[in-house]
Amino acid sequence: MEQACSAKTRGFGDRTTSDVTVCLRNRDGRPEWFHCHSTILRRESKYFADRLPENRPASPSHDTGNCIEVHCTGNEYDNYVKVLKLLYLSEESVLDSWDSVKSAIGVLRVSVSLQCRSIIQSCILYLEAVPWEEDEEEEIIKVASSLGPEAQPLLARIKPVSTNDTKNVFLSAVRFAMSVTSSVPPFTDELKTSAREQVEYMLLEDEDAPLVAVDDDVKSEVSTGLARMFTTLKTALNMLASDVDQSLEAGEHQLLQSLSDLEWMCNIIPKMEMMKEFVFGWAHVSDHILAVIQDEKYSSSLWSVKAKSIEVTGKALDAIGYGSVVLPAPFRVHFLRTWLPYIRKMKHLLDLKSMEDESFPYKMDGDLCQNVEGAITSLVLALPSNDQAEIFTDWMKKTEQLSYPDLSEAFEVWCYRTKAAKRRLMASLNEAGNPAVSLG
């Protein structure tokens, strides 16, 4: 024991007391020699213990027989040097020496190679207690794979979470993301945005399965939140329509927030096969929305709400027009007749406002125009031919707004189908009126 304590007090690189030399190759490939002590190397590293017999006679480290060459790559040279120095420190001093995750990972790699149990444990204690960057996490996982059960503290933060715990986190996040409280601290908007981003990420289907399985509990929570959003929208519409004691700006802000919340819901509910609930809810409130925002007293205001209403309607049109929500023809006809006149009128007005004022922010951009037009065209083509005829008749009457949406493609298809249908009818009548003549 006395010999061990004496050895521990010897300094790293002390040539006068050294009895073994460790040779490393530096970054340039040149050998570097470090004067060490066999007693310390054996105690702290199994790698060195296997190469330094316990009963070997003591001799100066400069003797050729007392040199151990350790193979290391150039980029690991600094880490090997640091490990040699750490072998001479107490456990407390080693733990206090860590100054970065990157350095600790490098030392951990070398310590695993040299089988330095005490330093490995110190690295694990430090790395388990501090945050990691993404690239550092990948390096830690690689090193930990060679440590076995000893690495469990390191891997605890990244191990798979139980399905139930994941669902509970998701439900909490989705509740917050769907919250409709208006009187909240400013920082809550940032938290809400973050919650929404993570909800979308947890539902994302990429090369991996989504983090959350959409079961009845999840659907029930989302359905409740969606209904609450529609209720909030109706309340905001009623307040604006009743001229209660609030500024127009405040009313517009509340309406815009409600519409934005519903628009965000369209990012997640298709992944849950719940888009039909949104479409029904939006159809139910459509007449109310249009009655309020098209009131004559708001003819020169509420532009943000008027534009956002088209964006939200576009989500419903997309779902109906492309068949992701299957609805009977009368419903589809009514929905289109409700919104098509407004979209045509508002597109025209927004374009005029933009031409008058280049800084006017509320307009239908190219993508929105194309998406809405495509959805309407698809919706029209799936309607009964008589309903299509009425829509085309009305569309062509209003020449000043004829440019949008452009239904000419759908009109061409209708003309072709109508002519083909008449041809089939005539052929059927001819066959019925001219029975085959018997040659018997």
N, C-alpha and C positions, 0 to 999 in steps of 0.2 A: 504493500500500500504506500509505504514511504517513497519507494522508487517511482510509483505512478504519480504521486503528487509532485515529486521533483521534476519528472518529465513534463508534466503539464505546465510547469512554470517556465520551461525553456521557450525561447522565442522562435517564431518562424523565420527561417533564413539565417539563424545563428550558426555561423560556420565553425565556431570554436567548440560547440557542443554537439554538432550534427554528426550522426553516424550513418546516414543514408541520403542519397541524392535522388530526387525525382526529376526525370527529364521529360519536358514537353516541347512540342514544336509550335513556334509562334505563327502569326498570320502569314509571315513570309516564308514559312517552311523551315526556318532555322531553329536548331535545338536550343532550348533554354534550360539551365539547371537550377534546381531549388534545393537548398540545404534543409533537411528535415530530420525528424527523430523517429526511429523505428518504434519506440514504445507508444508514441502518440498515434502513429499511422496504424499500428496493429489494433489499438483499442477503438479507434473511431471509424475504421474502414475494413470491412471483411475482404475487399479486393486486395488491400495491402497486407492484411493478416495472412492471406493464403500465399503471399510471395515473400514474406519475412518470417522465417521460422522463429519460434519463441526463444530457442536456446542458441541462436546464432551468436558468435563472439562479436563483441563490440569492436569497431574499428572506424577510423576516420572516414567521412562520407566521400572524400576524394578518391578512395580506392575504387578501382574499376568494378570490383565485385559487389560494391554497395550502391550501385546505380540501378534504379528501376525506370525503364522507359514506358511511359503511358501513351498509348496511341489516341490522339484526339484530332479532330478536324480544326482547321485554322479559325473558323468562326466560333468554335467553342473554347478557344484558348483562354480567353479572359475568365470564363466561368470555371475552368479547371483551376486556374490560379487562385480565384476567390475561394473555392472549396478547400484548397490546401491551407489557406490562411484561416478559414473558419474552423478547421480541425483543432486549432490551438485556443479557441475561445470557449468560455463556459456556455451552457445552454441559454442562460438569460441574455448573455452578450450576443449570441447568435440571433436570437429572436429580435433583439433591439437593432440589429444591423440591417434589416430589410428596408429598402427605400423605394422599391417599385415592383410591380407585378412582373414586368418583363425580366428583371434581374432575378427574382425568386424562381421563375420558371426555368431560366437557364441553369441556375444552381441545382434545382430539383432534378433536371435531366442528368447532370453530371453526378449528383449524389446517388441517383439510382444506378448509374453505371459503376460507380466506385463502392456501392453498397455501404453508404454512410448513414446508418440508421438514425442517429440523433439529428443530423442535418435534414434528413427527409422529413422527420416529424416536425421540425421547426418550420420548414417550408410549407407543410400542410396546414399548420396552425395559422400562419400568416395569410396564405392564399384563401383559406376558408373564411377569413374575417374581413376581406377587402373586396370592393367591386372589381369586375373584370370588363375589359372591352371585348367585342365579339371575336377578334382575331386571337386575343389572349385566351379566351375560353376554348377555342379549338386546340390550341397548344396544350392547355391543361388537360383536356380530354385525352390527347395522345399520350402524354406522360402518365396519366392516371391509369391507363389501360394496362400498364406494366407493374402496377403496385399491388393489385389484388384488393382484399378487404380493407387494407390500410387507407385506401383512397376514398372510402365511403364519405368522410366529412367533406371532401372536395366535390364529390358528385351529387351530394344531397340537394343542392340548389337547382340542379338541371335534370334530375331524374323525372321520369314521367309522373304526372299527377293523376290521381284517381279520377275516374269518369264523373263521380258524384261531386268531388271538389271542383272540377273544371266547370261543371254545369252551374254550381252555386256562384262561382265567380262570374260566369257569363250572365246569369240572371241579375246579379247586382249591377253589372256594367250596363245591361240593356235597360234596366229600370232608370238608371241615371241618364243614359243617353236619350231616353224617351220622356224625360221629365219636362213639364210644361210650366213650371213655376217662373213667373216673370220677375219678381223682386228677389234677386240673388246678387251676391257680391260679384264684382267684375271678373275675378279670376275663375269663377264657376264656368264661364263660357269656354275657357281654355280646357278645363277639366271635361266638360261635356263633349268638346271636339275630340279630345283624346279618347274618351270612352267610346265614341262612335267609330273612330278609326280602328280600335281594338275589337269591337263587336264585328265589324266587317271582316277583319283579319281572321277572327276565330271561326267565321262561317266560310272562309275562302276555300274553294276546292281547287288545289293545284296538283302538283305531283303527289302530294300527301293528302290524306283524308282530312276533312275539317276537324278542328279541335272539339267541337260540340256537336253531339247528335241532336237533331231537332225532334224532340219527343213532345208529348202532349203538354207537359209542364211549360216547355219553352214556348210552344204555340199559344198557350193560354195567356202567358205573360205578355207576349207581343200583341195578341189580340186586344187585351185590356188596354195596353198603351196606345194602340191605334185608335180605339174608340174614344179614349180620353183626348187625343189630339183633335179628332173631329168635333168633340164637344167644345173644346177650347176655341176652335175656329168659328163655330156657330156663335159662341158668346162674343167673340171679337166683332163679328158681323153685326150682331144685334146692338152692341154698344155704339158702333159707328152709325148705324141706321137710325138709332133713337136720339141722336144728338145729346148724349149724356155729357156731363161736365168733364170733358177731356179734350186736349188739343188734337187737331187733325194729324199732326206729326206723330203723336203718341199712338193714336188709333191705327195709323198706317204701319207703324213699327210693329205693333202687336199682330196685325194681320199678316204682315210679311214674315214674321217669326213663325206663325202657325203654318203658313204655306211652306216655308223652308223645312220645318220639322216633318211635314208630310212628304215632301220631296225626298228627304233623306230616308224615310221609311221604305221608299221604293228601291233603295240599294240593298236592303236586307230581306224584305218579305218575299221577293221572287225565289230566294234560296230556300225558303221555308214552304213554298207552294201555297202562299197566302195572298197572292196578288188579287184574287177575286174579292176578298174582304175590302181591300183598298178601292177597287173599282166600284163596288156597290156603295161604299161610303161616299166616294167622290161624286157619283151620280146622284145620290140622295141630296147632297148639299149644293149641287151645281146651280139650280135655279135661284137659290138664296144668294150665292156668290155673285151671280150675274146681275141680279136685281139691285144689289148694293153698289157694286163697282161701276155699273152703267147708269147710276142715278145722275140726272142732269147736273146736280150741284157738284159732282166730282168729275165733270167733263174735262177739266184742266189740271187734275191732281190724281193722286194714287197711282202714278205711273209704275212705281216699283211693284205694287200689288197686281196691277193689270198685266204686266209682263210675266211676273212669277206664276200667275194663274195659268197662263199658256204653257209654261214649262211643266207644271204639275199635270195639267190635262194631257200633255204629250206623253207622260208615263202611262196614263190610262189608255190613250189611243193606241199606243204601242202594244200593250197587253191584249187589247181587244182585236186590233187589226191583224196581228200576226198569230192569233189563236192560242196564246199562252193562257188566256182566260176564255173559256167557251161559254157563250151566252146566247140566248135565243135572238132571232132576227129583230123582233119588235124592240127589244132593249137596245140593240146596237143602232137601230134607226133613230130611236129617240135620243140616244146619247150624241150621235153625230149631228142631228138637227139642233140640239141644244147648243153645241159648242162651235160648229162650223161658221155660222154667221159672225159670232164674236171674234173668232180667230182671224177671219178675213178682214173685218173692220179694224181690229186692233193692229194687225200687221201693217195695214195702210197708214194708220195714224202714227205708229211708232217710226215708220220710215220717214214720214213728213217731219216729225219732231227732230229726227237725226239730221235731216237735210238742213233744217233751220238752225240747229245748234249742234256742232260737231262733238261737243263735250257731253251731249245727252247720253246718259249711261244705260238707259233701259231700251234695249232693242232685241230683236230676234236675230241671233247670229246665224251664220251659214249652216252650222251643224244642226241647230235646233230646227231651222226651216226645213232642211232636208229630211230630218227624222219625222217631223210632224206630217209633212207632205207624203212621205212614203207610207206612214201608218194609215193616213186617211185614204190614200189610194187603195191600199190592201183591204181596208175595211169596206169601202164602197164596192169593190169587185166581189166581195163575199155576200152581198145583200141580194135579196130577190130582185129580179129584173125590173119590176114595176117601181120598186122603191128607188132603184138606181135611176130610172127615167125621171122621177120627180126631183131627185137631187141634181141631176145634170141640167134639167130645165131651170131650176133656181140658180144654179151656178152660172149659167150663160146669160141670165137676165141682167146681172149686176156687172156690167162691162167695166166700170171704173175700178173694180177690185178683182178683175178676172185673172190677173197675173199670179195670184196666190190664193189657195194652193193650185198648182197646175194639175188639173184632172184630165188633161187631154189624152194621156195614155189609157186611163180607165175608160174614157168616153169611146176611144177607138175599139177597145175590147168589147164594150157594150154593143156598139154598132155591129161588129162582126158576129157576136153571139145572137143578137136579135135577128139578123138576116139568116143565120144558120138555123135558128129555131123556127123561123117562118118556113124555110125550105123543108125542114123535117115535117112540119105540120102539113104542108101541101102534099108532100109525098105520102104521108099517112092517109090523107083524105082521098087521094087518087087510088090508093090501094083498096080503100074501103068501098069506093064507088065503081070499081072495075073488077068484079070477081073473075077469077080465071075461067076461060071458056073451055068447056069439056069437048074433047075430040072424039068421044065415043059414039 
